[in-house]
């Protein structure tokens, strides 16, 4: 794998719950347990589709067996044996799965629909708040920073061990916890959301847009 692969699935129609249950049974027990705890149809199907996309992505590089051995760390990050790392995120109508080889990776996608200076002063560092005040679109700028923090924490895989306002994610590369990390945002231009990728090494990426028909 030369680049990080970012799979994007636009969620339009969910399968019926009965069909979803059949698809669920094909997944490892650990993932079945996580998905089945969602009671609302939307949450259930988004979680299901994200794991089916992961299954497809790993299968394409010959890691069917490794997918069946998926585990969960004490900090809640899923992983498989070997040198492939992955991360999952979604909005109401989009599922994202990112994979990388020999690189730690985290992805976050959020709609440009939330954010305020009050929230920023609670969760963002001083440099980020001051930058936010200079931006024309407060919600987009807030979401930009938020996704960079989320993607970085997910890539590190250690949970939130320090306050979100204790580190600045505006630079393209930052020192965080145990090394240098690289951030790339707005991977998709002119959309209603912000997509950010965080990696433990400078990494190119390939976007692969897929349909739900390819995973169900």
Residue pairs with C-beta under 8 A, 6 or more apart in sequence:
1 61
1 84
1 99
1 100
1 101
2 204
3 203
3 204
3 205
3 206
4 98
4 99
4 100
4 103
4 105
4 197
4 199
4 203
4 204
4 205
4 206
5 57
5 98
5 99
5 100
5 205
5 206
5 208
6 96
6 97
6 98
6 107
6 187
6 195
6 197
6 205
6 206
6 207
6 208
7 53
7 56
7 57
7 95
7 96
7 97
7 98
7 99
7 208
7 210
8 94
8 95
8 96
8 188
8 207
8 208
8 209
8 210
9 49
9 53
9 94
9 95
9 96
9 209
9 210
9 211
9 212
9 215
10 93
10 94
10 209
10 211
11 45
11 46
11 49
11 90
11 92
11 93
11 94
11 95
11 212
12 93
12 212
13 212
14 20
14 41
14 42
14 45
15 23
15 45
15 212
15 216
17 41
17 44
19 216
20 44
20 45
20 48
23 48
23 52
23 216
24 32
24 35
24 36
24 48
25 32
27 35
27 51
27 52
27 55
28 67
28 68
28 69
28 70
30 70
30 71
30 72
31 51
31 70
34 47
35 44
35 47
35 48
35 51
36 44
38 44
38 47
42 92
46 90
46 92
46 95
49 95
49 212
49 215
49 216
50 88
50 90
50 95
50 96
50 97
51 88
52 215
52 216
53 95
53 97
53 210
53 215
54 67
54 86
54 88
54 97
55 67
55 215
56 210
56 214
56 215
57 86
57 97
57 99
58 64
58 66
58 67
58 80
58 84
58 86
58 99
59 67
61 84
61 99
63 80
63 82
63 84
66 80
66 81
66 82
66 84
67 80
69 80
69 81
70 78
70 79
70 80
71 78
71 79
71 80
72 78
72 79
73 79
73 157
75 157
75 158
75 159
76 159
77 154
77 157
78 86
78 88
79 85
79 157
80 86
83 101
83 102
84 99
84 100
84 101
85 99
85 100
85 101
85 103
85 104
85 105
86 97
86 98
86 99
86 100
86 105
87 97
87 98
87 105
87 106
87 107
87 151
87 154
87 155
88 95
88 96
88 97
88 98
88 107
89 96
89 107
89 108
89 109
89 150
89 151
89 154
90 96
90 109
91 109
91 110
91 111
91 193
92 111
94 109
94 193
96 107
96 109
96 195
97 107
98 105
98 106
98 107
98 197
98 205
99 105
100 199
100 203
102 201
103 199
103 200
103 201
103 203
104 155
104 156
104 157
104 199
104 200
105 155
105 197
105 198
105 199
105 200
105 203
106 150
106 151
106 152
106 153
106 154
106 155
106 156
106 157
106 197
106 198
106 199
107 151
107 154
107 195
107 196
107 197
107 198
108 146
108 147
108 148
108 150
108 151
108 154
108 195
108 196
109 147
109 193
109 194
109 195
109 196
110 143
110 146
110 147
110 150
110 193
110 194
111 143
111 192
111 193
112 137
112 139
112 140
112 143
112 192
112 193
112 194
113 139
113 143
114 139
114 142
114 143
114 146
115 138
115 139
115 141
115 142
115 143
115 146
116 138
116 142
117 129
117 132
117 133
117 138
119 142
120 128
120 129
120 132
120 142
120 145
121 129
122 165
123 146
123 149
123 164
123 165
124 132
124 145
124 164
124 165
125 165
125 166
125 167
125 168
127 168
127 170
128 145
128 165
128 168
128 169
128 170
131 141
131 145
131 170
132 138
132 141
132 142
132 145
135 141
140 194
143 193
143 194
144 185
144 186
144 194
144 196
145 169
145 170
147 185
147 194
147 195
147 196
148 169
148 170
148 183
148 185
148 196
148 198
149 164
149 167
149 169
150 196
151 183
151 196
151 197
151 198
152 167
152 169
152 174
152 176
152 181
152 183
152 198
153 159
153 160
154 198
155 181
155 198
155 199
155 200
156 176
156 177
156 178
156 181
158 177
161 177
167 174
167 176
168 174
169 183
171 183
172 182
172 183
172 184
173 180
173 181
173 182
173 183
173 202
174 180
174 181
174 183
175 181
179 200
180 200
181 198
181 199
181 200
182 198
182 199
182 200
182 201
182 202
182 203
183 196
183 197
183 198
184 196
184 197
184 199
184 205
185 194
185 195
185 196
185 197
186 194
186 195
186 196
187 195
187 196
187 197
187 205
187 207
188 195
188 207
197 203
197 205
